Amino acid sequence: MKLIGKSFVFIMMALVALSLTAYNPSTAAAAKAKKATKEAKEAKEAKEAKEAKVDPSDKLGKANSAFDAKKMGDMTGFDPSTWVSPTGDTIKIAIVASFSGPSTVNGQFYWGTVSWVAHDINKRGGIWVDGKKKLVQVIQADSMGKVDQAKKVAERMVLQEKVDILWGCDGSHIMKVINEVANKHKVIALNASNTSDDIQNAENFGRYSFQGSFSADQVARGLAYYYGQIRKKEKKFYILCQDYGFGHIFADGFKNGLKEYFPEAQIVGEDYHKLFLTDFAPYLAKIKASGAEVIFTGDWVPDAANLAKQAQQSGLKLPFANIWMTEANMQHELGRNGGADWVHVGPYHSPVPFDAAPGYTKLYTTYRDQWEKFKSPPYNGYAFKHGMAGVGGSWAMQTYWLLDIIERAKTTNAEKIIQLWEGDTYRQANGKVIKMRACDHKAIQDLSAEVYAPPEQQKASFTIPPYYWFKEASYVGTIIRLPAEKVLPWMDPKLERCNGKNGWGE
């Protein structure tokens, strides 16, 4: 009886303990909440993947966060020429770029994009950071396209204006200076536009600088991949680029890409010209004599426009394989068929641009409808009509991404931003996912080969009324996806942070 009694006691104690564990309200609720959170997350990811037509096995199939068009603010009344930035206790972004001089148009492009994003976020009520809601302030920091001026104005932005973000820029020589200032003073620098790969190499890398932009080597190899593995027609290429860091890096990337994807191709000529050249006649004569079938160039405006117009005037009808020859005013000057068959590789256009993800059409049409009301040049011109598509869409998404990082971090503290941004993934409005490679802070993403076509053929990509991008100019026709694994950004083997990592940074 004594033994039975002890056993009974032990059994009862075990049952009591089990009941307390199983039915303790706080424990049960916590377990239930955890399960619900997990299921909700999985359901959200599955829904996003389905909506964006993403392959679940894709390394870029999932995203930590995403642009949500449903949260967009009231954009009525927005006009970049009249937009007034808030001041005071704000999240401060300085656009360090050319707002005067021969490259002024680039500063205007950046302002039109970043001010749109800031206006949207501010109309939503701002972002909760450091214990309070803050609006986004944008400041024009004129580099004049000069290295010494860029350093002065970037220093002033950090030390006097107390900006949180340095945003750039037009020219790798300028971006390097911006990054130097950012890393010296421990503020975040976003390279949203410049594509030169040496900006994030072992010599120039800094923890505070991030390259959200696609890179030169990616685009150059992407063009080689397109011509060698997809188009499989033209084989003779003439390289003509600007004579500075980016131009040479871009050309080297193309030559390396041809070796990898199109070994039977020929480089029939190679030249580099000074920046802001006005007379391309000597180069065009050499191209004509070379027997080239395609001109490969990294030129950006105003050089790109001068090159294209003078080529047309000289009777040279070869297509350009390019990265920056997308400027709409230039295309209109060339006419309906002037840019036909040109191939541009970029980061943001999607093979099914207005069906790729919910919200893209809303973002695009909201901007375009507002553009119709822009009153002053240059913003009421063709170049700004499709501001949320193409490269403008990429600049906007990078800016939204950074502000999303700040919102998730709940602070403008640079160290916390770095911790969150390294390795982060973000689904853009068009459904494409972009990843920040942690070891060298370079963006990984699918790119697109865009074949330019006259208006009647542009419905291949412009899948909503009026079914063309421009009525009187060549622009994007067919779009072909270039998978991220084929165009992974170059990684400097000398950068210790990347030792032992593959192209995905893993």
N, C-alpha and C positions, 0 to 999 in steps of 0.2 A: 504493500500500500504506500509505503514511504517513497519507493522508487517511482510508482505510478504518479504520485502527487507531484514529484519534482519534474517529471516529464511533462505533465499537464501544464505546469507553470511555465516551463520553457516554451511549449507550443503556443500558449496564450500570449506570451511576451513577443514571440516572433510574429504572430498575427497582428498584434497591436502595432508593431513597428512597420509591418507591411502596409497596414491600413493608413498609418500616418503618412508614409511615403507616397502612396497611391492617391490619397484623397486630400492631402494638404492643399488648401486652396491656392496659396501663392506658388507652390511648385507646379501644380497642375496648370495654372494660368500661364506661368512662364513658358512651360513646355508647349502649350497650345499656341501661344503667341509666336514662339520661335518657329514652330512648324508652319504657321500661317504666313509668317514673313518669308520663309524659304519658298513656300509654294507660290506666293505672290510674285517673288523675284523671278522664279523659273517661268511663271506664266507670262510675265512682262517681257522677259528675254525671248521667249518663243513667239510672242505676238510681234515684237519688233523685228525679229528675223523673218517672220512670214510676210509682214508688211513691206519690208525692204528687199524681199526676194533674196535673202542671204543663205548661202550654203552653210549649214551648221558646222561642217568640218573645216570651214575657212578660218584661218588664224585671226582674221578681222571680222569674224561673224558676230562677236559679242562686244558690247560697249559698256563702260562704267557709267556713262551719262550720255544724254542726247539733247539736241536742239528740239524744242517743243513749240511748234507754231501756234498751238492753242493758247500759249501764254503771252503771245505778242501783245505789245501795248498798242494804243491808238496812234497810228502813224500819220493821221490827218494833219496837214499843215507842215509836215517836214519838208525842208528845202535846205540843202547844204550851203547854199550861198547866203542864207539869212539865219541859219541856225545859231543860237546863242548858247554856249556851254555854261552849265552851272559853275559856281565857284564856292569857295569856303571849305568846309570839312567834307571832302569828296574823295572818290577813288580817282587818282589823277593819271591820265595817259598822255604822254608827250609823243607826238608823231615827229620824229627827227628825219626830215626829208627836204627835198628841194621845193621851196615855195616861191623861189625867184630864180632867174637864170634860165639857161637853155633846157633844163629838165623840169621846169615848173609843172608841166602837165602831170608828172608822176605824183607830186605832192597833192595836186588837186584830186587825183584818183583816190589816194589814200584818205584824204579828208572826207570825200563823199561817202566812203565806205564806213570808216570808223565813227563818224558823227551819226550815221544811221543806226549803228549798233548801240551807241551811247543813248541816243534818243529813245530807242525801243526799251532798253533797260530802265531808263529814267521814268518812262511812262508807266512801267510796271510798278514803280515805287522805289526803285533802286535795289541795292543788295545789302543784306544784313552782314556786316563785318565789324569785328572788334567791338561788339556790344551795341551796335546801332545801325540803322538803315542809312546807307550812303548812296548818293547819286554819282554818276560817272562824268568826270570832267575831261575834256579833250583839248590839248594845247598844240598849236602849230609851232614847231621848233625848226626854223629855217636853216638848213645846212648849206644852202646855196650850191650844193653839189661839190663842196670843197672840204677836204679833210680837216684843215685847221679850224674852219668855221664849225664843222660838225662837232669837233671836240669841245670847243668853247660853249656851244649852245647845249650840248648834252650835259656838260658839267653844271651849267646854269640851271637846267631843268631839275637836276638832282639836288643841288646844294641850296638853291634859292626857291624854286617852285615846289620842292619836296615831292616830286612825282613818284608814283609807285611803279610805273611801267614806262620803259623806253621802247617805242614801236617804230620799226623801220623796214625797208628803206630802198632807195634807188642807188645801187652801186655797192659792190662788195667792199671797196675801199672805205666807204662810209660806214657800212655795217660793222666792220672790224673795230672802228673807233668807238661806235656806240657800245659794242660789247665790252671793250676795254674799260669804258667809264662805268658800265653796269657792274662789272665784276670788281672793280676797284671800290665802289661805294655800296656794293651788295644790294642792288635793286634788280628786278627782273627786266630782261631785254627780250622782246619777241621779234625775231626776224620773220616777218610775215610775207615778204616779197622777194628778197634777194635769194638767188639760187646757187651761188658759188659754194662748192664743197669745201674749200679750204677755210671757210669761216668757222667750222666746227672740227678742224683737224687737231692734231696733238699740239701744234704750236699755238693755236688761237683759242682752243676750247676753254670755256669758263663755266663754272657751276650755275651762274645766274643767267646765262644766255641760252635761248631755245630757238631752234629753227623749225617753225611750223610750216614754212614753205616747202614745196617740192624742191628738189635740188637739180643742178645742172647735169650731173652724171646720170641721174634717173631719166631725165628727159632725153638726153642724147642717146642713151642705150635703148630707151623706149622707141625712139625714131628708127634706130637700127633694127630693133625687133620687128617693128611694123613693116619696114621695107623688105627685110629678109625672111620673115616667117609668116607674114600675112599677105602683103601685096605681091611680092615675088615678081617684080617687073623691071623697074629701073635699076641699073647697076653702076652707073657712073655718077659720082658725086663731086661737087666743087665746094670746098669749105671756105667761107668768107665770114670772119668774125671780128669784133672789136678788139683792139690791141691792149688788153689789160687782163687782170687775173681771171675774171669770169670767162672771157672770150676763149682763152687758151684751155681752161678746164673743160669748157663745154665741147670744144673741138676734140680734146683728148678722150672724153667720154664717148663721143660718137665713133672715133676710130677704134676704141676698145670694144664698143658694142658691135661694130661690123665684124671684128675678129671672132666674136662670140656667136653672133646670130646670122651673119651674112658674109662669110669668108670669101666668096667669089666676087664681092663688090670691089670697085676701084675708086681710089681718091685721085682724080685727074688734075687737081689743083688745090692749093691751100694758101690763103692770104689773110693778113690781119691789118686792119686800118685804124687810124687814130679816132678817138671819140669825137662826136659832133662833126663828122666829115660832111662837107656839102657837095663834093664832086666825086661821084663814083665811076665816072667814065673809064679811067684806066683799068679798073677792076672788071668792069662789065666787058670790056674788049677782050681781056684774058679769058673770061668765062666762055664767051662766044667761041673763041679759038680752041678751047679745051675739049670740046665734044661732050661736055657734061649734060646729064639728063635731069639732074636735080641740084639746086643750090641749097647747101646746109648753112644756116646762119643763126647766131645767137643775138643779133642786133635788136635793140629796143629803140623806141622813139626818143628823139627825132631821127636818129640814124636809120631805123627800120623804114620809116616813111620815105625818106630821101632815096634809099636804096630801091624800094619797090617802085616808086614813081619814075625814077630814072631808068630802071630796067624796062618798064613798059614803054617809055618814050623812045628807047633805043631799039625797040622791036624784039627784045629778048622775052620769050614767052615761057621760060622754064618755071616749074613750080618751086616754091620755097619750102623746105623742111625746117620748121622754126619753133621757137619758144615764145617770142614776144611780138610777132607780126599780126596781132589780133585787133589793133586799134581801129575802131569803127569809122572814124573820120577818114583815115587813110583808105579803108576799103571802099568808102563811097567815092573818093577821088579816083580810084581805079575803075569804078563802074561795076555793072552787074556780073560780069565774067572776069573781072581783073584778078581776083584771087582764087579762081576756080582751080581745083586739084592741089592747092597748097595743103600741106599736112602740118597740123599743130598738135603737139602733145602737151596736155595740161592736167591739172589735178582735180577739177571739180565737175566738169560735164559728165553726165551719165549716159550710157547707151539708151536708156529709156527715161530721159530727164524729168518728165512731169508725171511719171507713173512709178518712179522708183521708191518713193516713200510718202506717206501722208504728210501734208504740211508744206511740201516743196512748192506746189502750185500756189498756195496761199502766200508764202513768203515772196515768191517771184512776182506774182500779179499785184500784190500790195505795193511793192516797190515800183513796178512799171507804171501802175495807175498814178502813183504819186509823182513819178518823173514827168508825166504829161502836164503837171502843174508847175514844174520848176520854171522860174521866170528868167534866170540870168545865165549867161555863158560863164564857164564852159559846161555847166551842169545840165543845161537844157539841150545839149548837143547829143549826137548819136552815140558818142563814146560812153555815155552814162545811162543809156536806155536800159541795158540789161545788167544793171549793177549787182544783182543777186544771182547771176549766172557766170559761168566761165571763171576767169581768174579773180574777178571782183567777188564772186561768191566764195572763193577760197579765202580771200582776205577777211571777209565778213565772218566766216565760220571759225577761223583761227581766233578772231577777237571774241566771238561768243564763247568759244572753248576756254580761253584764258579767264574770262569773267565767270564762267561756270566753275572753273577750278577755284577761283577766289570765293565764290559763293559756298562751295562745298567745304573749303578750308575755314570759312567764316573769319577770314583775316586777310590783310594785305602783307602779312609777314612773309618775307621772301623765302626763308628757310622752310616754312610750312607749305608754301606754294611749290617749291622744288620737290619736297617729299611726296606730294600728291600728284604732281605732273609727270614725274619720271615713271614710264611704263603705262601711263593712263591711256584709255581709249575713249573716243567720243564719236557718236553717230551724228553726222551732219544732216542738214535739212533734206538732202537728196538721197539719204539712206546709206551713203558710203561712210565707212568707218575709218578713222585716222588714229594712229598710235604713235605716242612719243617714245622713241627708243631711249631707254634709260641711260645707257652708257655714254652716248655722245649727243643726246638731246636733238636728234634728227627725226623728222616725221616719216612714218611708213604708211603707204596708202596705195590703192589702185590708181593708175593714171589712165587717161583716155587719149587715143589717137583720133583727131577730129579732121575729117576731110572736108575742105571748104568747097562750096557749091553755089550756083546762082539761086535766086529766090525760089524758083519753082521746085527745086530739089531739097530745100531746107526743111520741108515737112518731115523728113526722115528723123530729125531730132527735135523740131519744134512741133510738138504733138498737140498743141492747143491752138484755137483761133488766134491770129489769122494764118497759122501754119507756115510762117516764115519769120526769121529773125529780123531781116531788113528787106524792104521792097525793092530797093535800088542798089544792092551791093551783095557781093559774095560773102557768105558766112558759113557757119557750121552746118554741114549736111549729115553724112553718115558718121556715127561715133562707134569706135571699137574699144572695148575694155582691154587694158594692158594690166594683167594681174600683178599684184604687189610683189609676188615672189620672183617675177621676171625683171622687176625694176627696183629692187631694194636699194636704198641710198648707200652710197659709198661709205665705208667705215675705215678710218685711218688705223692701220695695224700698229702704229707707233703710240697710239693713245692707250695708256695703261689701263684705264677704266674698262676698255673693251677687250682686253686680253682674254682669250678663251671663249669669246662670244661668237655666235653665228650671225648671219645677216639680219636676223630678227632680234638680235640683242639677247639671245637666250643661251 
